[in-house]
Amino acid sequence: MPNEIHVDYSSGNTLYAVIRNQDGQVWHVAGETFENWGTGGHTADDYDIALADSDGSHYIGDFDTHISGGSYSIQIFRQAGAYPANTDTLVSSRLILWTGSGELTATKILANRAVMNKVDGMIDYYDDDGQTVLLTLTPCDTVGFLSRLPG
C-alpha cells in the first residue's frame, strides 16, 4: 500500500526518509538490504526515500515493500543541498509496525474485518482493502498462550 510514511513540516522544503531496523542498520534502497551506515562508501543519497510535499505542510512517501515484517524506525531529514547528505538535519522520527505489505495499527485491527476459521480457530485480521491479511492469531493448546504471526 502506498503512502505509509507521513510527516507534517512546512511546505516548500525537500524532505526524505531513512528506515532503520532494530539493530540501527539503515535500508539501502538499491541493494534492498539493511546495512551499517556508510558500508561500501554509501551516503544518505543511497538510503533516502523521497517524500512528496502534498501541500498544507504535509509530506508523504512509500515504505519499501521489499522490507519484511517487523518494527522499524523512520527518520525524516530536511535536505539542505542538491542531494541528500550525511549532514542533513533530522526533523522527525517515529516507529512503524510493518507487516510486509502495510502498517499494523490498533485502528486497523479494531475497525477492519476479522475472520475466524471455525476448524482451527485461527483469526485473520485484514487491512483496509479487505483482502490483505495484516495479522493472524493462532490458538495453542498450552494454557494462557496465543501466538501472533504477521500475515
N, C-alpha and C positions, 0 to 999 in steps of 0.2 A: 504494500500500500504506500502511496506517495505522501510526502509532506508530514513525516513523523517528527521532524525537527522544527521547533518553533522558538522564536525569541523576540522579545519586544526591545527595540532600540531605535533611536531617532533615525528617520528616513534620510536617504542621501549618502549613507555610508556603504562600504563594501565589507560584508561580514562573511566568515566561513566557519565551518565546524570541523572539529577533530574528535574522533571517537577513541576512547581508551578502554581497555579491558581491566579486569580486577587486579592484574599484575602491574598496571600502569603503562603497559605497552600501547603503542598507537597503531591504528589501522592504516596500512599502506595501501592506498586505493588501487593503484595499478597492479601491485603484486597480490592483492586480495588476501593479505595475511597481516597478523599483528606482529610487530617488531619493536625493539627498543628505539627510541628517538635517535635519529642520526645514523642508523645502520646503513652501510653501503653509501655513505655520503648524502643520505636523504635529508631533506629540509621540510619546513612547513609546506612548501609548494608541492611536496609529494604526498602529504597527508590531508590536504584540505578538501572539504566537501562544500561546494559553493552554496550560498544561501541567496534566495531572491527577495528583494525588497517588494513586498506586496502592498505597499502604501500604508498609510496610517501607522507608521513606526512598528511594523510587524514583518519579520523575516521568516521564510520557510525553506526547508530543504528535505532531501530524501535520505533516510537511514539506509545504508547499503544492505541489500537483501542477500549478499554473499556471506554476511556475518551470521554465525549460528546463534541459537537462542542463549540468553544469559543476561546478566546485569552489566551495564556499561555506563561510562561517564561520557557525556557530550560536553565538550568545551567549545565556546564561541569566541572567536577572535575578530578584532577590527583590523582590517588590512590597511597599512599606512602607505605602502608604495604600489608599484605596478603589479607586483606579485606577492603572494603570501610569503612571509619571512619569519624566522625564529624570534625576531624582536617585536612582532606584533603584540598588541595589548589584549589580554584576556578580558572580556566584558561580561561573560555569563557562563554558568555551567549547571548541569543537572544530571540526575541519574535516569536511566531508562531500563525497564524490564522488557527485553526484546525476545519474541517467540521464534524468530527466524523469518517471520512474514509480517509481523506487526507488533505494535506496542501493547503490552499487557497492562491494563488498568483495572482498578476496582469497579469503575463505572461500566466497563465492558463486560465484566463478569456478572455484575448485578443486573444490568439493563438489557443485555442481549440474550439471545437464545441459548438454552442449555438443554441437552438431550441425554436421558439416561437409558442405557441398554439394560432391559429387564432381565436378560440372561446372565450377564457377568457383572452388572451393577456399575459399569464404567459410565462416568458422566463427562460428556464433551461440552465445553463452553466455546461458543462461536464469536467471531469478530462481527463488526458492523455489517459486513456483506452477507452474513447468514450462512456462509459456506466454509470459511477458513476456521479451522479449529485452533484456538489460542491455548487451551489448557485442557488436559484430561485428568480427572480424578479417578483413581483406581482403588477399589476396596481391597483389603487384605484380610486374611483370616486371623492375623495377630490382633489381640485386643488393643484398642487405642492407637492403631497405626493406619495412616492413609497416605499413600504416595501421590505426588503431583508430578506429572510429566508434561513438558511443553508439547503442544500439538503439532 
